[in-house]
């Protein structure tokens, strides 16, 4: 059964809210928590949700630098916009 974009977004926010404020969460970690053994098949779905986040809640980074959501390549990390 396919997980909806809404469910993926909720998982991103839930995992991130459990983190220490200055830590990000990886796309891989989010995808594994949703799809366990078949997670590699769904990494693009999680990337799509991160790109479509128009509420501006998520900051997307790679090696500490902010990324353009339209140009995501792994490894990518997510943090909440309120994080510093």
N, C-alpha and C positions, 0 to 999 in steps of 0.2 A: 504494500500500500504506500502510495506517495505521500510524503509529508508536505503540508501546504506552506506557502511563503509566510503566512501569519505564524504558524508553529515554529518555523525556523527563526524568524525575527524574535519571537518570545524567548526561545532558547538562548539566542545570542545575548539578549538583555539579562536573562536570569543568570547565566554563567558569569557574565561580566559583573553583575551586582554582588556576587559572592567573592570577588577578587579584592585583594588589597588595592586601595585607590590608585596606586601608581603602577599597577601591573596590567598588561593587556592579556587578551585571550586569543589563541590562534584559531584560524579557520579550521585546521585539522581537528583540534579539540572539540569544537562545536559540532563538526560533522560526525566525528566518532561517537559523541554523546547521543546523537539522533539516530544513527544508522548502524552502529557497532560493526559487525563483520563486513558489511558491504559499503562502508563509508567512502571508499575511493570513487565509487560510482556516483556520489552525490555532492562532491566538493563544488562543482559548478553551480548547483542549486543554492548553496550557502553563499557563494560569491555573488550570485544574482541578487539575493536579498540584501546583501550589504550595499550593492550598487544602487538598489532601488529605495534605500532608506532616505526618503525625502523629508522626514521629520528632523533630520540633522542631529540625531542622537548618538551616532557612532562615528568615531574617528578611525580611519584605516591607515595603518602604518606598515613600513617594511624597514627593518634595521633602524627604527626610531624616526624615520622621515615620513611625513605625510604623503599619501599616494592619491593620485587621481582615481576615483572609483571605476572609471571606464577602462583603466589599464592595469587591472589586477593580475599579478603573477605570484605564485607561491614562493616562499612562505610569507603570508600576510597575517597581521595581527589587528585585532579590534580593541578599542577602548571607548568608554563613554566620553562624550564631548566635555563633560564636566571634569574629567581627569586632567591632571597637569603633569 
